[in-house]
Amino acid sequence: MAASQKIFKVRRYYNRWVADQTLEDYSLRYTAQSGRKMSIDRVAKTALGATAFLALEGLAAAVTLSYGFINATAAILTVLLVFFITGFPIAYYSAKHGLDIDLLTRGAGFGYLGSTITSLIYATFTFIFFAIEAAILASALHVLFGIPLALGYLLCAIFVIPIVTHGIKAISRFQIGTQSLWLILQCSALFVVLYFEYDKIEDWSNYSITGLENSQHFDVLLFGAAASVLFALVAQIGEQVDYLRFMPVKTQENKRRWWFWLILAGPGWVIVGAIKMLLGSFLAYLAIQQGMTMAQASDPTHMYQRVFQFLTNSPQLSLIMAATMVFISQMKINVTNAYAGSIAWSNFFSRLTHSHPGRVVWLIFNVTIALLLMELGIYQALEAVLGV
């Protein structure tokens, strides 16, 4: 007679409103066909909205002013190439099967525990970068309106919550609604720099650090130090994936558009990233040459204020334009950071505690941690934090 075996079931417990997919956005499972009704280009443009973040310029400025043009540029191009290669299969399988990073890692062989740890690492990435991006925005609010930084941090944290609570539909409306104005400001800045400062590009390419002889040429140690800071952006593909999982199913009729937008909004985020990082590096060089401190030269608000000064010849108008660009750019990335973090925490804690109070709860949790980091001064230790 076979021995009887008693099986203890472990169940997850949920709040009733977790069933509302407007709030949940399939945070604990694959994206169902019923949730993949948005058009291909709308999903992709929503994902591309996240590439507006000004930490790209700030990071490029920091490594350029620390390791010289040659080592910084080599690190930027190398790291972004690695991001494209590694990001391609991740974006493809996410869009094809409607999977987020947690499910992708679990299916790729990481297993139950491995994907849980991955969700924790990914959630950490989201609140660190939320804090960095919000600190940049708070700095702009301080310069424009005189709002104390501590209060600015709180406002920047609160701004994103009403948008992110209602998932990709609300985020998509915000991203696409602000896309045109952001593109006009970004392209105007790029045009102004190339038109007015073209003759300084050669001097920029020869920039090295006083007292650091190895920065005058390629040095593997300086290259590695710069790359280690930039590699902190590797998890950005996860944020693209959190949107791309809503891509409609690929068919014979839409396959060309599907592939084009998938590549552009997935691994192709590095194309926009490369332009913005090189621009940030150049603007930081120009600022240093004008006698600004390293902190000012690597601050995107000061960078773009100087650019728009050329365009408008008005200190007040240039400051308003710079502040507008900073506000739009940082809100576009921080709704993504908050959204991605809420999904990552949902997966992590549902595995750890076998309960799920709802994605919105973890949204508040993620934003609160980021706010604490801002108040502790994470942006002042940007390079050291990302290097670690």
Steps between C-alpha positions, in 0.01 A plus 500: 500500500647834394578743781278803509663839455369823642555800276506849651382762254660843501265762362540863426248743646376799305291809554176509301599797291810315376268348239470844336754477217481877448696523825691171483609489132573127527776563752513135617445316172546518127308768308180344373378547143219719635763740634696528174255715307705818463652569158862403432624856462313619810666237719840574346466877537404448864818298550710758314372769733720352771815588302452869579677467834770757570715267709649403162645848459597515867681164491682582176605834646626336819715239326635752248607741772650215704676287235541718191334496159671194351430263789149634560397476134646151465308393810174656378513332158614164634242483776215604271602237244489234772158629606370466144628145457373375835175693479389365163394147606352634824278747314405243235380229738322751718304644208433158348363335815389798714754434776660734751858465631393278789335245270780523244769423758295219650447340158863552400621261770534725804216310665262611773766625742721647228222708349402618849852629559502654153179689584667638813805617302278654234284676762818644652598639160161671463500685831866605470439651159167646609690684773770620259252625240275666757802671657579656161141622473502636857816692415321663207202591721743654748671710232175613334262547792729503803329189641719348774658174388345296781152616398588458132592137560162437660311669216695309234415174673130583529459627141532155341262305725162604344627403153662169591213366712291448186759301308613509141188667361549812713878490453459469123278809487758696695801377301348561159339828606838645603706343221469782245602779737791293633621426144482869403705605804751215465554551126525877548773450758689263270472742206617797707806312628604381155440842343663727759767272649607292201851646504560369855437134417867437419610652833242282675645190335840587649370569849699337782507541877762728651725297726385169352748421223337172401185689397684641197478163325308176527567338835337168585464585869333836435286338230395231748420756769281698258332185370423381852297816563314472168426130542259599777259575213488134392160445663342768280396227255276367778307825502461485122374143541237604756335688211591273208314207660183683389599480132231341280570156359723500191315401180581486130325834453680692776837322522706781341358764730523258792872437444580866433335629817622208709864563408470878537314498832679195640878474457487806275458727801881517494487700174322786675720435802823536301393836355400635842816373672734648241307826522532496879873435476545793259287737709696409814827577319368840388385580853838411652675716242286792613614457859202315647553254781479127431166483685353775281650361180342159555159638603256467204308810608811718464592319177175575322460847645827593331385343171166682495680825586655484152156441350305774680758755622282531809610365840141476623364326190796264478448401864130435439576287192766304685271444797218389269726250330631369831146466638368310197808279466508403866129435524518279191768279652370503856153375413690209342730451801203502735296266279783252451582506870141428598496192277837376629400541865167330431679192371765499771266532797234268360768227492646594837182555702242306292272801511434788263341821626509644147742667259397846618621419853843411364495813286475710817767284663741549208448876486547530876840327488605729215391804701718390792799465267440849363484652845829323584668666198538218247564735207805652668650148512375401153820360354597310816152348538481377142856373507408276793 
